[in-house]
Amino acid sequence: MSAMTGELAMCGASVETLFEESVEPVVELVLGGQSARVALFGATVISWRTGARDRLWMSSLSARDGSAPIRGGVPIAFPQFADQGPLTLHGFARTARWRLADRKANLDGTLVEARFVLARSAIADTQGWVGDFELRYTVRLGVRRLELELQVANLGSAPFDFTACLHTYLLLDDVRNVTLHGLSGLEYFDKVAGRDRDEVNDAIRVEAASHSSGDVLGQRAEGFVDRIYRAGGERSPLTLQHAASGETYSIAQSGFPDTIVFNPWVAGKKGTKGPDFDDDGYNHMICVEPAITREGSGPIRVSPGSTWAGTQTIQVL
Ligand SMILES: O=P(O)(O)OC[C@H]1O[C@@H](O)[C@H](O)[C@@H](O)[C@@H]1O
């Protein structure tokens, strides 16, 4: 046992790397009754368990061998959010192999963390993107709490701009029994309709009536929610209420100015979001994503020698 592993074990916490055949290596954080798993492929958090329940949605059809982005958990989009630029959808960080750089725990046993690093030199093809970056990602597991912190460091001599998000897929019993609160009154870009709207609802629901029925942009729009809430970060924390379990999540963000709310509805069911989306997956997930977007508050510029940081913290209240 390494010295580090010994120290962690003393306070009831552990961080171990797991290897399974045909699956990318996974780092597991354990803290008493909570755990989180992070695939080195994309530094994608693939599970978070607390109170004996899974909290993140993961498609059973997701690739896990590094051949495609992981569908579920918390993929990291960088240096491009979605299709807002010339790079492949959501950029290259979610399909790169990160390394585990550090791990530690509070001596009082209330927190365990693992830090992952992605150096530019680890990317085989940056698709012409010229920023000289290093990404640092810290996953902190607390009691009924998961904190994710992304840092973008500029190691070069020229500034660069980026957009990004933490693409958090929350697991739900039934999306129709869930309401999201805190975004009322904000303007958002409705990606499904292709235009701006104002949020008039105090409680946002994802259901067949989320959109007027019919075709929008050639897709069946009923229930399809894909929205960029401009300056959604100023409303942090949002709350997500689960009617069936009576549970509430507090979803906080810092650094990221915008907030995405996403559920593909039947577009996901029909596989148009990709063959890796479970048929009924849309019933059991909602993405609430801290983001930097061109349609929202615009790219972030990082000057040489500087580091930008953004977080998402989810707490089961
Ligand atoms: O299918 P992907 O590449 O994982 O992206 C999923 C979705 O991610 C969301 O963040 C975007 O707002 C959507 O437009 C996009 O479809």
The ligand as an ORCA input file, in Angstrom:
! r2SCAN-3c Opt
* xyz 0 1
  O     -24.829     14.316    -28.376
  P     -23.767     15.101    -27.681
  O     -22.636     15.464    -28.576
  O     -23.278     14.444    -26.431
  O     -24.426     16.462    -27.248
  C     -25.582     16.448    -26.527
  C     -26.168     17.836    -26.351
  O     -25.382     18.594    -25.480
  C     -25.992     19.805    -25.057
  O     -25.137     20.457    -24.180
  C     -26.249     20.671    -26.226
  O     -26.944     21.833    -25.816
  C     -27.051     19.910    -27.253
  O     -27.272     20.701    -28.393
  C     -26.364     18.617    -27.624
  O     -27.152     17.888    -28.522
*
